Amino acid sequence: ESRWPFLFGAIIVPSLIQVVILPFLPESPRYLLLEKHDRSKAQKAFQRFLGKDDVSHEIEEVLAESRVQRNTKLVSIVQLLRTRAVRWQIITVVVTMGCYQLCGLNAV
């Protein structure tokens, strides 16, 4: 019973390791390209991750995926429930998850 403070303090070791390693980790190429709009750093990050010099194809894939995501129309829950093709699927999932909660199956 008197050893719980040591167990509670054991989390300090992995935390310190993460803090020391964090500055040496590279940033995500997608983040650099899409959020920071820094194509040269994104290209360097892709080269480091993939180990090849020509990464123009990967950069174009990320940009194309970003364009597709921007053109995707978001719908609200009410609009989703009004769509006849999706309504029964949503109701089925909600009822199933409700049953899981009520019978305690998610705890298992």
C-alpha positions in Angstrom: 0.0 0.0 0.0 2.8 2.4 0.7 4.4 2.0 -2.8 1.6 3.7 -4.8 3.5 7.0 -4.9 6.3 5.3 -6.8 3.9 3.9 -9.3 2.2 7.3 -9.6 5.6 8.9 -10.2 6.8 6.3 -12.8 5.0 8.3 -15.5 7.7 10.9 -15.2 10.3 8.7 -17.0 8.4 8.3 -20.3 7.4 11.9 -20.2 11.0 13.1 -19.8 12.1 10.9 -22.7 9.4 12.3 -24.9 10.3 15.9 -24.0 14.0 15.3 -24.8 13.3 13.5 -28.1 10.6 16.0 -29.4 12.9 18.6 -30.9 14.6 16.0 -33.0 11.3 14.7 -34.6 10.5 16.0 -38.1 7.2 17.7 -38.8 4.6 16.1 -40.9 4.9 16.9 -44.6 1.2 17.2 -44.9 1.1 19.7 -42.1 3.9 21.7 -43.6 2.3 21.7 -47.1 -1.3 22.3 -46.2 -1.3 24.3 -43.0 2.0 26.2 -43.2 2.1 26.5 -47.0 5.8 25.8 -47.0 6.5 23.6 -50.1 10.2 23.5 -49.7 10.1 22.2 -46.1 7.4 19.7 -47.1 9.6 18.5 -49.9 12.5 18.0 -47.6 10.3 16.1 -45.1 9.0 13.9 -47.8 12.5 13.2 -49.0 13.6 12.3 -45.5 10.6 10.0 -44.9 10.6 8.3 -48.3 14.4 8.2 -48.9 14.2 9.4 -52.5 15.0 12.7 -54.3 11.9 13.1 -56.5 8.9 13.5 -54.3 6.9 15.8 -56.7 4.3 13.0 -57.2 3.6 12.7 -53.5 3.3 16.5 -53.1 0.8 16.6 -56.0 -1.2 13.7 -54.4 -1.5 15.6 -51.1 -2.6 18.8 -52.9 -5.1 16.8 -55.0 -6.5 15.2 -51.9 -6.8 18.6 -50.2 -8.7 19.9 -53.2 -11.1 17.0 -53.0 -11.7 17.5 -49.3 -12.4 21.2 -49.7 -15.0 20.4 -52.3 -16.8 17.8 -50.1 -20.2 19.0 -48.9 -20.8 18.6 -45.2 -24.3 17.7 -44.0 -25.9 18.2 -40.7 -27.4 15.4 -38.6 -30.9 16.5 -39.4 -30.1 16.4 -43.2 -28.6 13.0 -42.7 -31.7 11.7 -40.9 -33.9 13.1 -43.7 -32.0 11.1 -46.3 -34.0 7.9 -46.8 -31.0 5.8 -48.0 -29.0 6.4 -44.8 -31.7 6.8 -42.1 -32.1 3.1 -41.2 -28.4 2.6 -41.1 -28.0 5.4 -38.6 -30.9 4.2 -36.5 -29.5 0.7 -36.5 -26.1 1.9 -35.3 -27.6 4.1 -32.6 -29.8 1.3 -31.2 -27.0 -1.2 -31.3 -24.6 1.2 -29.4 -27.4 2.0 -26.9 -27.8 -1.7 -26.3 -24.1 -2.1 -25.8 -24.2 0.7 -23.2 -27.2 -0.8 -21.3 -26.0 -4.4 -21.1 -22.4 -3.5 -20.2 -20.9 -5.2 -23.3 -18.5 -2.3 -23.9 -16.8 -2.9 -20.6 -15.9 -6.5 -21.6 
